[in-house]
Amino acid sequence: MTKFSFFSKKLCLPAGVIKALELIRDHRKPLKTSKRQAIAVIINCGFPETQHNVVAAAICKIFARDVGFEWKGALTLGMGSAFGRKTLEERGGMVRNVIKGFDIAAAALTKGEMIPEEAIELVGKKFMPYSLYTKMVNLFWNLRAKKFDARKKIKDRPYL
């Protein structure tokens, strides 16, 4: 079994997702089907800027081509940590553009179309100022460090 060349110096896909893609590829190899299947992806990261998802989206597009799926596009979302374990509806107006973008994409995909650029742009819009997001994330990590009695170690850099 050959592995996909998924590794990148930029953000990539989690190992479990890569393994799932490899299993799908291996399962599809012997299949002889005339029915064309389509794939679209939603990629989320904790960094505020969506450009960190570009490599992961490119990997998914290559995967689609290599296994014979029709590529329908990618919605990429930054600031994923802001959601916590809450739904989009629970986050309310803060994510109105994300919800609107998902709705537009869903309507297009239902018709067998590509994800429209409008949907991609709406989902990719920042939904809070970077400075506020950074403060929230720093607060989260400090609270986690306190919970595990690691506040004195939070700035350690063991691999330098």
C-alpha positions in Angstrom: 0.0 0.0 0.0 1.5 3.3 -1.0 1.0 6.3 1.1 -0.3 9.7 -0.1 2.3 12.4 0.2 0.3 14.4 2.6 3.1 15.8 4.8 3.7 19.6 4.5 5.6 22.1 6.5 2.4 24.1 6.7 -0.8 22.9 8.4 -2.0 19.6 7.1 -4.7 17.1 7.9 -4.8 15.1 11.1 -3.4 11.6 11.0 -6.8 10.0 11.5 -8.2 11.9 8.5 -5.3 10.8 6.4 -5.8 7.2 7.4 -9.5 7.5 6.5 -8.6 8.8 3.1 -6.1 6.0 2.5 -8.8 3.4 3.6 -11.3 5.0 1.2 -8.7 4.9 -1.6 -7.9 1.3 -1.0 -11.5 0.3 -0.8 -12.4 2.1 -4.1 -9.5 0.6 -6.1 -11.2 -2.7 -7.0 -14.6 -1.1 -7.5 -15.9 -0.7 -11.1 -18.6 1.9 -10.9 -19.9 4.2 -13.6 -21.7 6.4 -11.0 -19.5 9.5 -10.3 -19.4 10.4 -6.7 -18.8 14.0 -5.5 -16.9 15.3 -2.5 -16.8 18.7 -0.7 -15.0 19.4 2.5 -15.2 21.8 5.5 -11.9 22.5 7.0 -11.5 24.2 10.4 -8.4 25.3 12.3 -7.8 27.2 15.5 -5.6 29.9 13.9 -7.6 33.0 13.1 -6.6 33.2 9.4 -8.2 30.8 6.9 -5.1 30.6 4.7 -3.7 28.1 7.2 -6.2 25.6 5.7 -5.0 26.0 2.1 -2.7 22.9 2.2 -5.4 20.7 3.8 -7.9 21.8 1.1 -5.3 21.1 -1.7 -4.7 17.6 -0.2 -8.4 16.9 -0.3 -8.7 18.1 -3.9 -5.8 15.8 -4.9 -7.4 12.9 -3.0 -10.7 13.5 -4.9 -8.9 13.4 -8.3 -6.8 10.3 -7.4 -9.8 8.3 -6.3 -12.2 9.5 -9.0 -14.4 11.8 -7.0 -15.8 14.9 -8.5 -14.4 17.9 -6.6 -17.1 20.3 -5.4 -14.9 22.6 -3.3 -13.8 23.4 0.2 -15.2 25.7 2.9 -12.3 26.8 5.2 -12.9 28.3 8.6 -10.5 29.9 11.0 -10.9 30.8 14.7 -12.3 27.3 15.4 -11.5 27.5 19.0 -14.1 30.2 19.5 -16.8 27.6 19.1 -15.8 25.4 22.0 -18.4 22.7 22.1 -21.2 25.0 21.0 -23.3 24.8 17.9 -23.4 27.6 15.4 -26.9 28.5 16.6 -25.6 28.7 20.1 -22.9 31.2 19.0 -25.6 33.4 17.4 -24.9 36.5 15.5 -21.1 36.2 15.8 -21.2 33.4 13.1 -24.1 34.7 10.9 -21.8 34.8 7.9 -20.7 31.2 8.5 -24.3 30.0 8.7 -25.2 32.0 5.6 -22.2 30.5 3.7 -23.1 27.0 4.8 -26.7 27.5 3.6 -25.5 28.8 0.2 -23.1 25.9 -0.2 -25.7 23.4 0.8 -28.2 24.7 -1.8 -25.5 24.5 -4.5 -24.4 21.0 -3.5 -28.0 19.8 -3.4 -28.2 20.8 -7.1 -24.9 19.0 -7.9 -23.0 22.3 -8.3 -19.7 23.5 -7.0 -19.6 25.4 -3.8 -20.0 29.1 -4.9 -17.3 31.6 -4.3 -19.8 33.7 -2.3 -20.2 30.8 0.2 -16.4 30.4 0.4 -15.9 34.1 1.2 -18.7 34.2 3.8 -17.4 31.2 5.7 -13.9 32.5 5.5 -14.7 35.9 7.0 -13.3 36.6 10.4 -16.1 36.9 12.9 -14.3 38.8 15.6 -11.2 41.0 15.7 -7.9 39.1 15.8 -6.9 40.9 19.0 -10.0 39.7 20.8 -9.6 36.1 19.5 -5.9 36.1 20.6 -6.9 37.3 24.1 -9.6 34.6 24.3 -7.2 31.8 23.2 -4.5 33.0 25.6 -7.1 33.0 28.5 -8.2 29.5 27.5 -4.6 28.2 27.6 -3.8 29.9 30.9 -6.9 28.4 32.5 -5.9 25.0 31.2 -2.4 25.4 32.5 -3.8 26.4 35.9 -6.2 23.4 36.0 -3.2 21.1 35.4 -0.8 23.0 37.7 1.4 23.9 34.8 1.3 27.7 34.9 5.1 27.9 35.5 5.7 25.7 32.5 3.5 27.4 30.0 6.3 29.4 28.4 8.8 26.5 28.4 10.4 25.7 25.0 11.9 22.2 25.5 12.9 21.7 21.8 15.1 24.8 21.4 
